[in-house]
């Protein structure tokens, strides 16, 4: 039997709830997604994934603790945490948009866009492959409700966007 490539998925609920065996039957997938987690989880991640391709996505659970004053420090810690995960190659999804439940503001997603730009700029020149699906998940500046099950977590259409982006990056 031919060896299947090993992929480790690390991050928050967006990783945890991804039906990896359905989207990637050709890969051996290990899911280290943890609902509700963020930077602290990724910083403390200690599984040896050095023989795996690693897919990382987190950050939305950290957003409401961030502001203009601490964003740069967060970006540095974020990048350091991603770079510390051992891998054959790392694929990093952007921080996904989210919706404010108290109003229909797009301010949180404007802030997330800036964070993503800073993270991407900080990763230039590294081996990390950045997967920016942010705009594909948006509708009118907010997370597209047609891509979610509850206005936050992705549905099959949302995961298809992620899967297509990852497959395209892996297959070059």
N, CA, C and O of each residue as an XYZ file, in Angstrom:
688
protein
N       0.852     -1.192      0.000
C       0.000      0.000      0.000
C       0.887      1.241      0.000
O       1.872      1.316      0.734
N       0.532      2.185     -0.811
C       1.298      3.422     -0.936
C       1.157      4.268      0.323
O       0.069      4.396      0.884
N       2.273      4.841      0.755
C       2.223      5.710      1.931
C       1.438      6.978      1.626
O       1.651      7.632      0.605
N       0.535      7.305      2.524
C      -0.224      8.535      2.375
C       0.498      9.634      3.137
O       1.036      9.385      4.216
N       0.519     10.845      2.594
C       1.158     11.937      3.336
C       0.408     12.207      4.629
O      -0.818     12.102      4.686
N       1.165     12.559      5.675
C       0.584     12.836      6.989
C       0.404     14.338      7.166
O       1.321     15.125      6.934
N      -0.801     14.713      7.584
C      -1.132     16.108      7.843
C      -1.641     16.242      9.270
O      -2.496     15.475      9.712
N      -1.104     17.226      9.986
C      -1.566     17.545     11.328
C      -2.259     18.903     11.278
O      -1.688     19.879     10.792
N      -3.475     18.961     11.776
C      -4.269     20.186     11.786
C      -4.298     20.713     13.215
O      -4.729     20.016     14.134
N      -3.833     21.953     13.397
C      -3.658     22.545     14.720
C      -4.424     23.862     14.781
O      -4.349     24.670     13.855
N      -5.151     24.076     15.856
C      -5.832     25.357     16.011
C      -7.073     25.261     16.871
O      -7.133     24.498     17.836
N      -8.065     26.059     16.496
C      -9.277     26.202     17.302
C     -10.413     25.333     16.759
O     -10.165     24.321     16.103
N     -11.640     25.725     17.028
C     -12.803     24.936     16.613
C     -12.916     24.798     15.101
O     -13.451     23.802     14.615
N     -12.425     25.775     14.351
C     -12.477     25.659     12.890
C     -11.679     24.444     12.424
O     -12.042     23.818     11.428
N     -10.621     24.107     13.114
C      -9.855     22.901     12.824
C     -10.567     21.685     13.420
O     -10.733     20.668     12.746
N     -10.984     21.790     14.676
C     -11.582     20.651     15.391
C     -12.811     20.091     14.678
O     -13.019     18.878     14.667
N     -13.617     20.952     14.090
C     -14.881     20.523     13.499
C     -14.777     20.170     12.011
O     -15.780     19.808     11.398
N     -13.592     20.269     11.428
C     -13.387     19.998     10.012
C     -13.418     18.489      9.785
O     -12.619     17.766     10.379
N     -14.308     18.008      8.953
C     -14.431     16.574      8.647
C     -13.304     16.178      7.687
O     -13.524     15.998      6.489
N     -12.115     16.048      8.230
C     -10.904     15.865      7.422
C     -10.948     14.612      6.558
O     -10.491     14.633      5.415
N     -11.494     13.520      7.092
C     -11.536     12.274      6.319
C     -12.427     12.395      5.087
O     -12.239     11.661      4.116
N     -13.381     13.298      5.112
C     -14.256     13.509      3.954
C     -13.567     14.377      2.905
O     -13.629     14.078      1.712
N     -12.911     15.449      3.347
C     -12.285     16.380      2.415
C     -10.927     15.906      1.908
O     -10.506     16.277      0.812
N     -10.238     15.081      2.709
C      -8.874     14.663      2.355
C      -8.679     13.157      2.539
O      -7.827     12.741      3.324
N      -9.454     12.334      1.828
C      -9.314     10.881      2.017
C      -7.948     10.354      1.567
O      -7.547      9.257      1.955
N      -7.248     11.122      0.762
C      -5.944     10.702      0.251
C      -4.814     10.978      1.240
O      -3.673     10.586      0.997
N      -5.117     11.644      2.345
C      -4.114     11.980      3.353
C      -4.420     11.266      4.659
O      -5.570     10.942      4.956
N      -3.366     11.027      5.435
C      -3.542     10.589      6.816
C      -3.621     11.861      7.652
O      -2.636     12.592      7.760
N      -4.770     12.129      8.240
C      -4.991     13.396      8.946
C      -5.123     13.183     10.451
O      -5.845     12.298     10.913
N      -4.417     14.005     11.191
C      -4.524     14.043     12.642
C      -5.069     15.408     13.022
O      -4.552     16.435     12.582
N      -6.111     15.417     13.840
C      -6.760     16.673     14.173
C      -6.427     17.070     15.612
O      -6.832     16.408     16.567
N      -5.685     18.161     15.739
C      -5.329     18.718     17.039
C      -6.060     20.040     17.275
O      -5.581     20.899     18.015
N      -7.212     20.195     16.646
C      -8.027     21.373     16.872
C      -8.690     21.297     18.236
O      -9.108     20.226     18.677
N      -8.783     22.439     18.899
C      -9.379     22.498     20.234
C     -10.338     23.686     20.304
O      -9.899     24.835     20.273
N     -11.644     23.419     20.398
C     -12.621     24.511     20.461
C     -12.314     25.502     21.577
O     -11.947     25.119     22.687
N     -12.471     26.779     21.260
C     -12.284     27.841     22.240
C     -10.844     28.273     22.447
O     -10.584     29.220     23.189
N      -9.911     27.599     21.807
C      -8.494     27.885     22.035
C      -7.959     28.949     21.085
O      -8.590     29.313     20.092
N      -6.777     29.427     21.430
C      -6.133     30.467     20.632
C      -4.628     30.399     20.777
O      -4.038     29.320     20.768
N      -4.020     31.552     20.911
C      -2.570     31.665     20.930
C      -1.926     30.823     22.029
O      -0.933     30.144     21.768
N      -2.452     30.847     23.232
C      -1.838     30.095     24.335
C      -1.772     28.602     24.016
O      -0.783     27.947     24.346
N      -2.797     28.062     23.388
C      -2.812     26.643     22.997
C      -1.712     26.356     21.985
O      -0.983     25.374     22.122
N      -1.588     27.201     20.978
C      -0.576     26.976     19.942
C       0.825     27.171     20.525
O       1.752     26.444     20.168
N       0.980     28.138     21.408
C       2.290     28.337     22.054
C       2.696     27.120     22.880
O       3.883     26.808     22.975
N       1.735     26.437     23.472
C       2.051     25.283     24.328
C       1.954     23.945     23.584
O       2.142     22.893     24.195
N       1.667     23.965     22.295
C       1.518     22.743     21.509
C       2.846     21.987     21.504
O       3.879     22.536     21.120
N       2.811     20.724     21.935
C       4.071     19.997     22.087
C       4.095     18.639     21.392
O       4.984     17.829     21.656
N       3.144     18.382     20.519
C       3.132     17.125     19.778
C       4.242     17.165     18.731
O       4.458     18.187     18.080
N       4.941     16.043     18.577
C       5.986     15.981     17.556
C       5.331     15.766     16.191
O       4.898     14.660     15.868
N       5.265     16.813     15.415
C       4.663     16.766     14.080
C       5.740     16.932     13.001
O       5.442     17.351     11.883
N       6.981     16.605     13.337
C       8.090     16.824     12.409
C       8.004     15.956     11.155
O       8.636     16.264     10.144
N       7.225     14.872     11.212
C       7.061     14.025     10.033
C       5.749     14.317      9.302
O       5.301     13.517      8.481
N       5.141     15.455      9.600
C       3.841     15.829      9.034
C       3.912     17.169      8.302
O       4.774     18.010      8.561
N       2.984     17.324      7.393
C       2.658     18.651      6.879
C       1.676     19.210      7.899
O       0.749     18.512      8.311
N       1.865     20.437      8.303
C       1.051     21.003      9.372
C       0.174     22.121      8.808
O       0.635     22.971      8.047
N      -1.099     22.099      9.201
C      -2.065     23.119      8.803
C      -2.519     23.807     10.087
O      -2.992     23.153     11.016
N      -2.371     25.132     10.135
C      -2.657     25.885     11.352
C      -3.709     26.955     11.067
O      -3.677     27.610     10.025
N      -4.632     27.122     11.999
C      -5.587     28.224     11.947
C      -6.065     28.516     13.351
O      -6.599     27.644     14.036
N      -5.870     29.749     13.769
C      -6.357     30.198     15.071
C      -6.342     31.718     15.079
O      -5.869     32.348     14.132
N      -6.855     32.297     16.140
C      -6.819     33.741     16.306
C      -8.159     34.384     16.585
O      -8.224     35.414     17.256
N      -9.236     33.790     16.077
C     -10.532     34.448     16.274
C     -10.939     34.484     17.744
O     -11.645     35.401     18.164
N     -10.506     33.502     18.530
C     -10.866     33.496     19.953
C     -10.038     34.494     20.761
O     -10.364     34.771     21.916
N      -8.985     35.030     20.176
C      -8.127     36.007     20.860
C      -8.543     37.455     20.582
O      -8.108     38.371     21.280
N      -9.369     37.656     19.581
C      -9.635     38.996     19.052
C     -10.105     39.994     20.101
O      -9.638     41.132     20.116
N     -11.010     39.594     20.967
C     -11.600     40.570     21.880
C     -10.694     40.939     23.047
O     -11.057     41.770     23.880
N      -9.504     40.321     23.110
C      -8.487     40.723     24.087
C      -7.436     41.629     23.449
O      -6.477     42.037     24.105
N      -7.622     41.939     22.171
C      -6.622     42.705     21.436
C      -7.114     44.105     21.128
O      -8.314     44.366     21.041
N      -6.140     45.007     20.965
C      -6.432     46.385     20.571
C      -5.200     46.932     19.850
O      -4.208     46.223     19.681
N      -5.266     48.177     19.433
C      -4.154     48.774     18.684
C      -2.855     48.787     19.488
O      -1.768     48.743     18.912
N      -2.965     48.846     20.809
C      -1.773     48.933     21.654
C      -1.040     47.597     21.790
O       0.187     47.582     21.897
N      -1.770     46.473     21.788
C      -1.090     45.194     21.983
C      -1.060     44.309     20.731
O      -0.601     43.168     20.798
N      -1.535     44.811     19.610
C      -1.608     44.017     18.382
C      -0.227     43.589     17.884
O      -0.052     42.444     17.468
N       0.745     44.483     17.919
C       2.078     44.126     17.406
C       2.739     43.038     18.254
O       3.388     42.139     17.719
N       2.574     43.119     19.572
C       3.115     42.077     20.448
C       2.426     40.739     20.151
O       3.079     39.696     20.112
N       1.117     40.776     19.943
C       0.370     39.567     19.607
C       0.894     38.958     18.307
O       1.103     37.747     18.226
N       1.103     39.791     17.297
C       1.602     39.306     16.007
C       2.948     38.610     16.188
O       3.175     37.550     15.606
N       3.835     39.186     16.978
C       5.148     38.570     17.217
C       4.993     37.205     17.888
O       5.639     36.237     17.485
N       4.149     37.127     18.899
C       3.920     35.854     19.588
C       3.256     34.845     18.657
O       3.596     33.662     18.678
N       2.315     35.307     17.844
C       1.590     34.464     16.895
C       2.572     33.823     15.922
O       2.567     32.607     15.729
N       3.409     34.649     15.318
C       4.379     34.168     14.336
C       5.372     33.204     14.994
O       5.684     32.157     14.427
N       5.860     33.546     16.164
C       6.808     32.684     16.883
C       6.173     31.325     17.174
O       6.831     30.295     17.025
N       4.911     31.309     17.583
C       4.207     30.059     17.892
C       4.059     29.188     16.649
O       4.271     27.977     16.711
N       3.697     29.798     15.523
C       3.529     29.045     14.279
C       4.874     28.474     13.826
O       4.959     27.309     13.436
N       5.907     29.286     13.878
C       7.239     28.840     13.449
C       7.791     27.731     14.347
O       8.633     26.950     13.905
N       7.335     27.651     15.587
C       7.845     26.664     16.540
C       7.267     25.266     16.330
O       7.802     24.296     16.868
N       6.193     25.145     15.563
C       5.584     23.832     15.341
C       6.444     23.082     14.321
O       6.608     23.544     13.192
N       6.997     21.919     14.716
C       7.842     21.173     13.776
C       7.002     20.604     12.634
O       5.898     20.106     12.854
N       7.535     20.681     11.409
C       6.770     20.188     10.258
C       7.669     19.955      9.056
O       8.789     20.460      8.986
N       7.155     19.183      8.118
C       7.790     19.073      6.807
C       7.553     20.373      6.037
O       8.421     20.853      5.307
N       6.371     20.920      6.219
C       5.968     22.208      5.638
C       4.734     22.659      6.405
O       3.900     21.841      6.794
N       4.624     23.969      6.620
C       3.479     24.505      7.364
C       2.631     25.377      6.468
O       3.140     26.222      5.731
N       1.329     25.161      6.539
C       0.323     25.944      5.827
C      -0.479     26.687      6.881
O      -1.092     26.067      7.750
N      -0.478     28.002      6.810
C      -1.157     28.829      7.802
C      -2.341     29.545      7.178
O      -2.181     30.372      6.281
N      -3.538     29.217      7.665
C      -4.718     29.972      7.265
C      -4.732     31.296      8.021
O      -4.286     31.378      9.165
N      -5.243     32.316      7.370
C      -5.415     33.620      8.010
C      -6.368     33.493      9.191
O      -7.055     32.484      9.345
N      -6.399     34.517     10.012
C      -7.433     34.596     11.050
C      -8.750     34.842     10.316
O      -8.846     35.755      9.496
N      -9.740     34.045     10.604
C     -11.015     34.149      9.901
C     -11.834     35.330     10.411
O     -11.711     35.731     11.568
N     -12.670     35.881      9.533
C     -13.589     36.925      9.994
C     -14.595     36.349     10.973
O     -14.829     35.141     11.005
N     -15.178     37.214     11.759
C     -16.249     36.816     12.666
C     -17.273     37.930     12.729
O     -17.034     39.034     12.239
N     -18.384     37.646     13.317
C     -19.448     38.637     13.400
C     -19.633     39.098     14.836
O     -19.618     38.302     15.775
N     -19.808     40.412     14.979
C     -20.183     40.951     16.281
C     -21.669     40.668     16.456
O     -22.463     40.920     15.550
N     -22.040     40.152     17.605
C     -23.439     39.808     17.822
C     -24.268     40.977     18.326
O     -25.496     40.946     18.246
N     -23.607     42.014     18.846
C     -24.368     43.129     19.403
C     -24.855     44.114     18.341
O     -25.794     44.873     18.579
N     -24.230     44.101     17.198
C     -24.658     45.001     16.114
C     -24.153     44.442     14.788
O     -23.573     43.357     14.740
N     -24.374     45.176     13.741
C     -23.917     44.703     12.430
C     -22.659     45.428     11.986
O     -22.446     45.656     10.795
N     -21.835     45.785     12.947
C     -20.580     46.475     12.684
C     -19.624     45.564     11.919
O     -19.663     44.340     12.051
N     -18.778     46.182     11.130
C     -17.721     45.444     10.442
C     -16.354     45.777     11.059
O     -15.317     45.383     10.525
N     -16.359     46.495     12.172
C     -15.106     46.950     12.792
C     -14.194     45.791     13.170
O     -12.987     45.866     12.942
N     -14.743     44.715     13.744
C     -13.899     43.596     14.161
C     -13.174     42.993     12.957
O     -12.011     42.604     13.071
N     -13.835     42.913     11.822
C     -13.202     42.316     10.647
C     -12.189     43.255      9.999
O     -11.235     42.802      9.368
N     -12.392     44.548     10.153
C     -11.361     45.494      9.698
C     -10.111     45.322     10.543
O      -8.999     45.381     10.019
N     -10.278     45.110     11.847
C      -9.151     44.880     12.750
C      -8.463     43.555     12.407
O      -7.234     43.488     12.368
N      -9.251     42.498     12.159
C      -8.684     41.198     11.800
C      -7.910     41.302     10.487
O      -6.848     40.695     10.349
N      -8.425     42.056      9.532
C      -7.715     42.232      8.254
C      -6.331     42.836      8.494
O      -5.351     42.385      7.902
N      -6.243     43.841      9.347
C      -4.955     44.472      9.672
C      -4.027     43.461     10.346
O      -2.846     43.385     10.008
N      -4.549     42.693     11.286
C      -3.735     41.654     11.938
C      -3.196     40.671     10.906
O      -2.011     40.340     10.917
N      -4.070     40.205     10.013
C      -3.640     39.266      8.975
C      -2.539     39.865      8.105
O      -1.579     39.178      7.758
N      -2.673     41.129      7.757
C      -1.638     41.783      6.942
C      -0.314     41.829      7.690
O       0.740     41.594      7.098
N      -0.356     42.129      8.978
C       0.869     42.184      9.785
C       1.503     40.799      9.913
O       2.723     40.661      9.820
N       0.691     39.795     10.121
C       1.197     38.421     10.238
C       1.828     37.995      8.925
O       2.933     37.454      8.906
N       1.126     38.240      7.830
C       1.639     37.862      6.513
C       2.977     38.558      6.228
O       3.921     37.928      5.750
N       3.047     39.842      6.520
C       4.289     40.602      6.288
C       5.430     40.040      7.139
O       6.567     39.937      6.679
N       5.114     39.682      8.375
C       6.135     39.155      9.288
C       6.629     37.781      8.850
O       7.753     37.398      9.173
N       5.805     37.036      8.119
C       6.178     35.695      7.650
C       6.866     35.683      6.297
O       7.341     34.636      5.857
N       6.928     36.828      5.630
C       7.630     36.882      4.343
C       9.076     36.459      4.546
O       9.727     36.866      5.508
N       9.564     35.643      3.632
C      10.928     35.154      3.731
C      11.059     33.876      4.537
O      12.156     33.327      4.641
N       9.965     33.388      5.110
C       9.992     32.106      5.817
C       9.444     31.029      4.881
O       9.025     31.316      3.760
N       9.454     29.807      5.355
C       8.937     28.680      4.571
C       7.425     28.491      4.750
O       6.831     27.628      4.104
N       6.810     29.280      5.609
C       5.375     29.147      5.886
C       4.572     29.563      4.647
O       4.835     30.605      4.045
N       3.599     28.740      4.280
C       2.698     29.054      3.167
C       1.439     29.672      3.768
O       0.705     29.010      4.501
N       1.195     30.937      3.458
C       0.019     31.640      3.975
C      -1.180     31.413      3.054
O      -1.093     31.607      1.842
N      -2.276     31.009      3.638
C      -3.513     30.757      2.901
C      -4.534     31.814      3.307
O      -5.166     31.717      4.359
N      -4.681     32.817      2.461
C      -5.561     33.936      2.772
C      -6.917     33.732      2.113
O      -7.099     34.015      0.929
N      -7.862     33.237      2.899
C      -9.232     33.020      2.424
C     -10.182     34.058      3.014
O     -11.400     33.935      2.884
N      -9.624     35.076      3.659
C     -10.419     36.063      4.380
C     -11.544     36.639      3.519
O     -12.710     36.597      3.912
N     -11.199     37.176      2.350
C     -12.216     37.812      1.502
C     -13.239     36.812      0.978
O     -14.388     37.175      0.726
N     -12.834     35.563      0.814
C     -13.770     34.542      0.328
C     -14.795     34.158      1.402
O     -15.843     33.593      1.087
N     -14.494     34.464      2.664
C     -15.418     34.154      3.759
C     -16.315     35.348      4.121
O     -17.212     35.227      4.955
N     -16.067     36.486      3.494
C     -16.800     37.711      3.809
C     -17.999     37.941      2.898
O     -18.023     37.513      1.744
N     -18.980     38.621      3.446
C     -20.099     39.167      2.681
C     -20.463     40.479      3.355
O     -20.837     40.496      4.527
N     -20.357     41.564      2.627
C     -20.670     42.899      3.161
C     -19.871     43.209      4.428
O     -20.389     43.814      5.367
N     -18.594     42.783      4.444
C     -17.709     43.096      5.556
C     -17.867     42.219      6.780
O     -17.200     42.429      7.794
N     -18.756     41.227      6.686
C     -19.002     40.323      7.820
C     -18.821     38.881      7.357
O     -18.852     38.597      6.160
N     -18.632     37.968      8.319
C     -18.564     36.555      7.980
C     -19.870     36.168      7.294
O     -20.953     36.386      7.837
N     -19.763     35.601      6.114
C     -20.926     35.248      5.309
C     -21.759     34.184      6.043
O     -21.284     33.068      6.252
N     -22.989     34.520      6.432
C     -23.819     33.557      7.160
C     -24.153     32.315      6.329
O     -24.481     31.268      6.886
N     -24.072     32.424      5.024
C     -24.314     31.276      4.153
C     -23.199     30.246      4.186
O     -23.327     29.165      3.612
N     -22.093     30.584      4.866
C     -20.958     29.666      4.990
C     -20.827     29.114      6.408
O     -19.839     28.461      6.742
N     -21.844     29.387      7.244
C     -21.760     28.982      8.650
C     -22.986     28.179      9.078
O     -24.030     28.193      8.426
N     -22.818     27.482     10.200
C     -23.960     26.769     10.790
C     -24.614     27.602     11.880
O     -25.769     27.370     12.235
N     -23.873     28.580     12.415
C     -24.369     29.339     13.557
C     -23.866     30.780     13.574
O     -23.813     31.417     14.626
N     -23.500     31.284     12.399
C     -22.960     32.639     12.251
C     -21.535     32.755     12.807
O     -21.022     33.859     12.988
N     -20.900     31.606     13.075
C     -19.517     31.603     13.550
C     -18.737     30.410     13.005
O     -17.674     30.582     12.409
N     -19.259     29.206     13.206
C     -18.582     27.990     12.768
C     -18.985     27.650     11.338
O     -20.139     27.822     10.945
N     -18.022     27.168     10.574
C     -18.243     26.924      9.152
C     -19.128     25.713      8.890
O     -19.158     24.757      9.666
N     -19.850     25.784      7.766
C     -20.631     24.655      7.277
C     -19.855     24.008      6.119
O     -18.700     24.358      5.876
N     -20.476     23.083      5.421
C     -19.813     22.403      4.306
C     -19.310     23.347      3.238
O     -18.221     23.143      2.702
N     -20.078     24.378      2.915
C     -19.634     25.351      1.910
C     -18.399     26.107      2.390
O     -17.483     26.364      1.609
N     -18.375     26.460      3.663
C     -17.216     27.137      4.229
C     -15.989     26.247      4.212
O     -14.901     26.682      3.836
N     -16.168     24.988      4.625
C     -15.037     24.059      4.625
C     -14.572     23.727      3.215
O     -13.399     23.414      3.011
N     -15.465     23.787      2.248
C     -15.045     23.573      0.855
C     -14.078     24.666      0.401
O     -13.133     24.393     -0.339
N     -14.314     25.900      0.846
C     -13.401     26.997      0.529
C     -12.018     26.715      1.121
O     -11.001     26.875      0.445
N     -11.989     26.295      2.387
C     -10.713     25.978      3.029
C     -10.034     24.810      2.335
O      -8.836     24.862      2.054
N     -10.786     23.767      2.060
C     -10.233     22.562      1.435
C      -9.651     22.864      0.067
O      -8.557     22.408     -0.265
N     -10.383     23.635     -0.725
C      -9.890     23.984     -2.066
C      -8.593     24.791     -1.979
O      -7.657     24.547     -2.740
N      -8.538     25.747     -1.056
C      -7.327     26.567     -0.894
C      -6.142     25.722     -0.464
O      -5.033     25.902     -0.967
N      -6.373     24.792      0.474
C      -5.292     23.945      0.957
C      -4.817     22.985     -0.137
O      -3.612     22.837     -0.341
N      -5.731     22.341     -0.831
C      -5.356     21.414     -1.899
C      -4.563     22.131     -2.987
O      -3.570     21.604     -3.488
N      -4.996     23.314     -3.343
C      -4.292     24.094     -4.368
C      -2.867     24.409     -3.915
O      -1.931     24.298     -4.707
N      -2.693     24.796     -2.662
C      -1.359     25.122     -2.145
C      -0.473     23.883     -2.070
O       0.710     23.946     -2.406
N      -1.039     22.755     -1.630
C      -0.263     21.522     -1.492
C       0.147     20.974     -2.859
O       1.272     20.507     -3.039
N      -0.761     21.036     -3.800
C      -0.501     20.478     -5.134
C       0.247     21.431     -6.050
O       0.632     21.073     -7.163
N       0.451     22.672     -5.557
C       1.222     23.658     -6.281
C       0.581     24.118     -7.537
O       1.140     24.957     -8.243
